[in-house]
């Protein structure tokens, strides 16, 4: 299975509900378009989904008619449509976790001079729900709404490490470990050992495991019951990483996570780990 299909397929652990097969196909096509590094066409969607051409054409036509997708009339390449982006922006704007974190994220970005992300778990992935860009000239290619793998990202490892032991073991038992770069941990034992270290120290590191040339430092944001609600990361380019990462990135990151934890304790739904 190619990377596009592998990263975009809906979580197979999601329980089936009668009558949702057609809806699931629509959602799978939307997810593939959203996750594609470049706008795909119908042929690319056929390869990624395995659906026949008439089915893909029918789904695309319906999504374009509802403004969920846009199709370039000249190239027939597909991208997210204005209606879907509008709905998503309303969801992000009303997210209790995002609202609780936005001030701390801004201070973290200003203190480190680097790009910061807020991510929440989404099946076998983490999804970015907020991103504040570094003021530096070279920036990250990530965007709000991007799904990233658990085992290769600082936010994913931080979230995994903060889970109760039994839940973490259940997730890891059937978690795919695709190789993203030469530095990716693909051995389950090695990943488990790193997560134990992350749990002990309270923060995680992505050492060019997700994308070459980028180091990320991440820590979990927990509710009042100790359960991880999401994670925050600081991302820097290897060539400009400061000499003392612990002082330059980790300490401000942990301060930001503690500040967000205090804020979310004031929101009843989040305080219960919802």
KEDO-472290 format. One record per atom (N, C-alpha, C): z, y, x; residue in three letters. Coordinates in steps of 0.02 Angstrom, whole numbers, plus 32768, in hexadecimal, padded with zeros to 4 digits. Example, Ala and Ser with C-alpha at 12.3 -4.5 7.8 and 13.67 -1.06 7.14 Angstrom:
# residues 2
81867EE48294ala81867F1F8267ala81867F5B8294ala81627F908282ser81657FCB82ACser818A80028285ser
END
This chain:
# residues 274
80007FC4802Bunk800080008000unk8000803E802Cunk7FD6806E801Dunk7FD380A98047unk800F80D6803Cunk801881098069unk805381348066unk805881588024unk801F816F800Aunk801F81957FCCunk803B816A7F93unk8023812D7F8Eunk803A81027F58unk808380EE7F63unk809580E07FA2unk80D980C97FB0unk810C80FF7F9Funk80FE813E7FB3unk812F81737FAAunk8131818D7F63unk80FC81827F3Cunk80F781A27EFCunk810781747EC1unk810981337ECCunk811781067E95unk815B81127E78unk816181117E37unk81A1811A7E17unk81D080E37E2Bunk821080F27E2Dunk824380C37E43unk824080837E1Aunk822F804A7E3Bunk8229800C7E15unk826C7FF47DF9unk82A480107E10unk82E47FFC7DF5unk82F3801C7DB2unk82C9804E7D9Dunk82D3806E7D5Dunk82C7803C7D25unk82F680337CF7unk82EF80017CC2unk82B580117C93unk82917FDE7C7Funk82597FE77C51unk82737FF47C0Bunk825280207BE7unk826380307BA2unk822580247B78unk822C80017B41unk81F37FF17B17unk81CF80307B01unk818C802E7B05unk816580667AEDunk8158809C7B21unk816F80927B5Funk816880C67B91unk813380B77BC6unk810D80817BBCunk80DD806E7BF0unk80A980A47BFBunk808E80BF7BC5unk805B80F37BCCunk807881327BEBunk80B481447BD5unk80D5817F7BF1unk80E281757C3Cunk80F581387C4Eunk810181297C95unk80C381337CBFunk808981237CA4unk804B812C7CC9unk803D81767CD4unk8049819F7CA0unk804081E77CA7unk806F82027CDDunk80AE81EB7CDCunk80DE82047D0Cunk80CC81EE7D53unk80B181B27D59unk809F819B7D9Cunk806781C57DB9unk803681D67D90unk7FFF82007DA7unk801A82457DBBunk804582627D92unk806382A37DA3unk8089829F7DE4unk80AF826A7DEEunk80D782647E2Aunk80AB825E7E68unk8075823A7E63unk804782327E9Bunk802882757EAEunk8013829B7E7Cunk7FF582DC7E8Aunk802A830A7EAAunk806783077E90unk809D83327EABunk80AD83217EF3unk80AC82E17F05unk80C182CB7F47unk808882CA7F7Aunk804A82CF7F64unk801182CA7F91unk801183037FC3unk800882F58004unk8005832B8036unk7FC98359802Cunk7F93833E800Funk7F5883667FFEunk7F4583557FB6unk7F2883857F91unk7F1583777F4Bunk7EE7833A7F47unk7EF983087F1Dunk7ECF82CC7F16unk7E9982D67EE1unk7E6882A97EE1unk7E3782A67EABunk7E4282667E83unk7E1782597E53unk7E1F821E7E29unk7E1C81DE7E52unk7DEF81DC7E83unk7DE881A07EADunk7E2981927ED2unk7E4A81C67EECunk7E8981BC7F0Funk7EBF81A47EDFunk7EC081BE7EA3unk7EF081A77E71unk7EE4815E7E5Eunk7EA5814A7E5Aunk7E9681047E4Bunk7EB280D67E81unk7EA880EB7EC1unk7EC180C27EF8unk7F0D80BE7EF8unk7F2D80F67EEBunk7F7680F97EEEunk7F9880D47EB4unk7F7980D67E79unk7F9880B87E3Eunk7F8080717E30unk7F4280627E43unk7F2480237E30unk7F0980237DEAunk7F0A805C7DC8unk7EEF80617D84unk7EA380667D87unk7E80804B7D53unk7E3780527D51unk7E22809A7D47unk7DE480A97D59unk7DCB80EE7D56unk7DD1810B7D0Funk7DBE80E87CDAunk7DC481067C97unk7E0C811B7C86unk7E3C80F17C9Bunk7E8281017C8Eunk7E9781407CB3unk7E8481457CF3unk7E9681817D1Aunk7E7481BE7CFEunk7E3581B97CEBunk7E1181F27CCEunk7E3382097C8Eunk7E4881D97C65unk7E6881EA7C25unk7EAB820D7C31unk7ED281F37C60unk7F1282127C70unk7F0982587C8Cunk7EDB825F7CBBunk7ECE82A17CDAunk7EB782D37CA7unk7E8982BE7C7Bunk7E6F82EC7C48unk7EA783057C1Bunk7ED482D77C07unk7F0C82EB7BDCunk7F3B831A7C00unk7F49830D7C3Funk7F7783377C65unk7F59837C7C73unk7F18837E7C7Eunk7EF683BE7C88unk7EF683E67C47unk7EEB83C47C0Funk7EEA83E67BCEunk7F2E84057BBEunk7F6483E47BD5unk7FA783FD7BC8unk7FBF842C7C00unk7F94843B7C2Funk7FA384677C68unk7FD9844C7C95unk7FE284097C94unk800F83E97CC3unk7FEE83E07D07unk7FAC83DA7D06unk7F8483D77D42unk7F4C840B7D3Funk7F3584207D79unk7EFA844A7D7Funk7EC584257DA7unk7E86842A7D92unk7E50840A7DB6unk7E1F843F7DCEunk7E12843E7E0Funk7DE2846C7E2Cunk7D9C845A7E12unk7D7984877DF1unk7D3884767DD4unk7D0384647E07unk7D0A847D7E44unk7CD984707E78unk7CE6842F7E9Eunk7D2584257EB1unk7D3783EB7EDBunk7D5583B17EB3unk7D6C83C07E75unk7D8E838F7E4Aunk7DD083777E68unk7DED839E7E95unk7E2F838F7EB0unk7E6483A67E7Funk7E9C83827E7Eunk7ED0838E7E4Cunk7F0F83A87E6Cunk7F3083D77E4Aunk7F7083F17E60unk7F9C83FD7E23unk7FDC84097E2Funk800B84147DF8unk7FF684527DCFunk7FFB844B7D8Dunk7FE684807D60unk801C84B27D51unk800A84EB7D35unk803A85217D2Aunk8071850F7CF8unk806184E57CC6unk809484D57C95unk80CB84AA7CB4unk80B7847A7CDEunk80E9844F7CFEunk811484787D2Eunk80F484A47D54unk811984CE7D83unk814A84FB7D5Dunk813485157D24unk8160853F7CFBunk819D85187CE3unk819184DC7CCAunk81C984B27CB3unk81F984A17CECunk81DB84917D26unk8205847F7D60unk822F84BA7D77unk821184F57D78unk823685307D8Funk827085407D61unk826885337D20unk82A0853D7CF2unk82D7850C7CFFunk82C484CE7D0Eunk82F6849B7D1Dunk831D84AC7D5Cunk82F884BF7D92unk831A84D17DD0unk8347850E7DC5unk832D853F7D9Funk8353857C7D96unk839485717D70unk8395853D7D45unk83D185307D1Dunk83FD84F97D3Bunk83EA84DF7D74unk841184A97D92unk845684C47DA7unk848C84A47D8Dunk84CF84BA7D9Funk84DB84B37DE9unk84C3847D7E07unk84CE84727E4Eunk84AA84A87E77unk846C84B57E64unk844784E97E88unk8469852D7E82unk847D853F7E45unk849E857F7E3Bunk84DF85847E63unk8503854C7E67unk8541854B7E8Cunk853585517ED7unk84F9853D7EEEunk84EC85397F36unk84C585747F51unk84A3859B7F27unk847185CA7F3Funk848E85FE7F6Funk84C986187F62unk84E6864A7F8Funk84F8862B7FD3unk851685F07FD1unk852885CE800Funk84E985BB8037unk84B485A78015unk847585978037unk845985D5805Aunk845D860E8039unk8443864B8057unk846B865E8095unk84AC86578092unk84D5866680CCunk84C886348105unk84BD85F580F3unk84AE85C28125unk846C85D18147unk843A85E38120unk83F985F5813Dunk84008631816Dunk842686638158unk842D869F8182unk8456869081C1unk8488866581BBunk84B3865581F5unk848E862C8229unk846285FF8213unk843F85D28241unk83FA85EC8255unk83DC8616822Aunk8398862C8237unk836585F7822Aunk837885C28206unk834C858981FBunk8344857A81B1unk8314854F81A0unk8306853C815Bunk833E850F8141unk8354851B8104unk838784F280E5unk836D84D580A4unk838384998094unk837084768057unk83AD845F8031unk83A6845D7FEFunk83D6843B7FC3unk83B184037FA1unk83CB83C67FA5unk83A9838C7F89unk83D983637F5Eunk83BC83427F2Cunk83E383167F00unk83C282D17EFFunk83EA829C7EF1unk83CD82597EEFunk839E82517EB3unk8369822B7EBFunk8336821E7E8Cunk831B81D87E98unk833D81A67E7Bunk832981617E87unk8334814F7ED0unk830081397EF2unk830481277F39unk82F181617F66unk82F2819D7F4Cunk82E081D87F72unk8314820E7F6Aunk830D82437F91unk832F82827F85unk82F982B47F72unk830882E27F44unk82D983147F2Dunk82F583597F3Eunk82CC83827F5Eunk82E183C67F6Eunk82E083F07F2Funk831984107F1Funk831B843C7EE5unk832484857EFAunk832E84917F3Bunk832F84D57F54unk831C84D57F9Dunk82FA85097FB2unk82E685107FF8unk82E6855A8009unk8307856C803Funk830685B08059unk82E785AD809Eunk82B085D080A7unk828985CE80E5unk82AD85F2811Eunk82A185D8815Aunk82B585FB8196unk828D863C819Dunk82AC867181B7unk828686AE81C4unk825886A88200unk825E86718226unk823486688261unk81EB865D824Eunk81BF8668827Eunk817786668270unk815F8620825Cunk817A85EC827Cunk816585A8826Dunk8195858B8239unk817B85748200unk81A6855E81C9unk8199851581B7unk81C484FA818Bunk81BE84B58175unk818884AE813Funk81698474813Cunk81348468810Bunk814F844D80C8unk8190844180C3unk81AD84268086unk81AB8459804Eunk81B584428010unk81B5846F7FD7unk81E484547FA2unk81FA84817F75unk8225846C7F3Eunk820184387F13unk822484037F02unk820683CD7EDBunk81EF83937F06unk81EE839B7F48unk81D983657F74unk820C832C7F73unk81F382EE7F6Eunk821D82B27F75unk821A829B7FBEunk8254828B7FDBunk82568272801Funk827E82328022unk826F82098053unk828F81C8805Bunk82D981D0806Funk830281A18058unk834A81A48067unk8358819680B1unk8336816680CFunk834A814D8110unk83318178814Aunk830481A8813Dunk82E881CF8174unk82FD82188174unk8323822C8142unk83358272813Bunk8380827C8142unk839382B78159unk83DA82C78160unk83FC82CA811Cunk83D882E580E9unk83F682E880A6unk83FE82A28089unk83CD82768095unk83D18232807Cunk8409820B809Cunk840F820F80DEunk844381EA8101unk8489820580EFunk848D824880E8unk84CE826580D6unk84E4824E8091unk84B4824C8062unk84C48235801Eunk84D781EB801Dunk84B081C28040unk84BF817B8043unk8504816F8060unk851481918097unk8554818580B9unk858F8199808Eunk858581C98061unk85BC81E18037unk85C781B67FF9unk859A81887FEBunk85A3815C7FB1unk85DD812C7FBCunk85FD81167F87unk862E80DF7F8Eunk860D80A27FADunk8633807C7FD3unk861680467FFBunk85EC80157FD2unk860480007F98unk85DF7FD07F6Funk859D7FED7F57unk859D802C7F43unk855E804B7F2Bunk852D80537F65unk854780677F9Funk851B806F7FD9unk84FB802D7FECunk85227FF77FEBunk85087FB57FFCunk84D27FA07FCAunk84DC7FB07F8Aunk84AB7F9E7F57unk84697FC37F61unk846D80037F73unk8431802A7F80unk840C800F7FBDunk843180027FF2unk84137FEC8031unk83F57FA6802Bunk840F7F7E7FFDunk83F97F387FF8unk83AE7F327FEBunk83927F617FC3unk834B7F5C7FB4unk83277F9E7FC3unk83427FC47FF3unk832280048004unk82E97FF98036unk82AC800D8025unk827580088056unk828380368091unk826E802080CCunk827980488109unk82378054812Cunk82088077810Cunk81C78082812Cunk81CE80AE816Aunk81A480A2819Bunk81A480CA81D8unk817C810A81CDunk819B814381D8unk817A818481D1unk816481A08214unk818D81958248unk817D81AA828Cunk8196817482BCunk818A817D82FBunk81A1814C832Cunk81ED81498330unk820F817C8315unk8258817F8319unk827B816482DBunk8255815082A9unk82738139826Aunk829B80F88274unk82D680F68254unk82FE80B98254unk82E3808B821Eunk82C880528232unk82AD80228201unk82D57FE08201unk83097FDC822Aunk83337FA0822Cunk83717FAD8200unk837D7F8381CDunk83B67F8E819Funk83F97F9281C3unk84037F6981F6unk84437F6A821Bunk844C7FAD823Funk84177FC5825Eunk841B80058281unk8428803E8251unk8409803C8216unk8415807081E4unk845E806D81CBunk8476803181BEunk84BB802981A7unk84EC804481DBunk84DF8037821Bunk850B80508250unk850A809C8253unk84CF80B9824Aunk84CB8103824Bunk84EF8121820Funk84E9810181D5unk850B811B819Aunk8557811881A2unk856F80E581C5unk85B780E181D3unk85CD811C81FFunk85A3812D822Funk85B28166825Aunk85B081A88232unk857D81AE8207unk857781E981DDunk85B581F181B1unk85CB81BA8194unk860681BD8168unk864381D3818Funk864981BB81CEunk868481CC81F7unk86848216820Cunk86498230821Dunk864682758237unk863A82A98201unk8620829381C6unk861782C1818Funk85D482E5818Dunk85A582D281B8unk856382F181B7unk853082C181D5unk84F182CD81C4unk84BB82A181DAunk848782C88201unk845E82A48225unk842982C4824Cunk83E8829C8244unk83B282C0823Bunk836E82A4823Cunk834E82BB827Dunk8347828C82ACunk832D829C82EEunk82E2828A82F1unk82B982B482D3unk827182A982CFunk8261826682ADunk828A8251827Funk82808211825Dunk825282188220unk825382538202unk8228825F81C8unk81E7828281DCunk81ED82B0820Bunk81B382D68221unk81BB82E8826Aunk818982DA8292unk818C82E882DAunk8196833382E6unk81C183428316unk81CC83878329unk820283AA8302unk8223838882D3unk825583A782A8unk8297838182ABunk82CC83A682B8unk8310838B82B3unk833283A98277unk835683808250unk837B83988216unk83C383808219unk83F083AA8202unk8436839A81FDunk844A839F81B3unk846A836B8199unk8479836A8151unk84C083548143unk84DA836B810Aunk851C835780F4unk851D835380A8unk85468327808Eunk854A831D8045unk857383538024unk856183627FE6unk8589838D7FBAunk85A8835F7F86unk85EB835F7F84unk860E83307F58unk863183537F1Funk863783307EE6unk865D83497EAEunk86A883407EB9unk86CF83567E89unk871883527E91unk8731830A7E93unk870882DB7E7Dunk871B82947E81unk870582737EC1unk86E6829B7EEEunk86D182827F2Eunk868C82637F30unk866B825E7EF6unk862982417EF4unk85F582747F0Bunk85C2825D7F31unk858F828D7F48unk856082A07F0Funk855782E17F05unk852982FB7ED3unk84E5830A7EF1unk84E383177F31unk84A683297F53unk84B683347F9Cunk848A83577FBFunk849483648006unk847083A4801Aunk848983C3804Eunk846B8400806Bunk845583F080B2unk841D840D80C7unk84078402810Cunk83F18444812Cunk83F58444816Dunk83D9847A8197unk83A3845981C2unk8367847581C1unk832F845881E7unk83178488821Dunk830E846F8259unk82F684988290unk82C0847382B6unk8294849882D5unk8262847B8300unk828184698343unk826D8430835Eunk828B8417839Cunk8286844A83D4unk824D846B83D9unk824384988412unk826F84D68410unk828A84E783D4unk82B5852283D1unk82FD851183BEunk830E84D183C0unk835384BE83AFunk838384DC83E2unk83BB84F683C9unk83EC851783F4unk841284E3841Dunk843084FA8454unk844F84CD8484unk848C84A98468unk84B084C98439unk84EC84AB841Eunk84E384A083D3unk84C1846983C0unk84B3845D8379unk84F28459834Eunk8528843E836Aunk856684388343unk857E847D832Cunk857E84AC8359unk859484EF8348unk856085168321unk8520850E8335unk84EB85378317unk84D8852082D1unk84DA84DE82C4unk84C184C48284unk84F6849E825Cunk851A8470827Dunk854684438258unk85818468823Aunk85A284928261unk85DC84B48247unk85CB84E2820Cunk8596850C8211unk8583853381D5unk856F8508819Aunk854F84CE81A8unk853B84A18172unk85788486814Dunk85AA846E8173unk85E684538153unk860C8489812Cunk860C84C68147unk862B84FD8123unk8607850A80E0unk85C4850780E2unk859E851280A4unk85AC84DC8071unk85AE849D8088unk85BC84668059unk8602846C803Bunk863284818063unk8676848A8049unk867884C38016unk865284F88024unk864F85307FF4unk8630851A7FB2unk85F984F47FB6unk85D984DC7F78unk860884AE7F52unk862C84837F76unk865B84557F55unk8690847D7F2Eunk86A684B47F4Bunk86D784DD7F27unk86B984FC7EE8unk867985117EEFunk865885307EB6unk864B84FE7E7Dunk863584C37E8Eunk862384937E5Aunk866284787E36unk869B847E7E57unk86DA846A7E36unk86E884957DF9unk86C884D07DF7unk86D184FE7DBFunk86A284ED7D85unk867284BF7D91unk864184AC7D5Dunk865584687D42unk866D84627D05unk868984237CECunk865B83E77CF4unk861B83EE7CE5unk85ED83B57CEAunk85E9839C7D31unk85E583CA7D61unk85DF83B67DA7unk8622839E7DC2unk865883BB7DAAunk869A83A77DC2unk86A9835E7DB1unk868883457D7Dunk869082FE7D6Aunk865E82D17D8Cunk863582EE7DBAunk860382C67DDEunk85C682B87DB5unk85B982E17D7Funk857F82D57D55unk854082E97D78unk
END
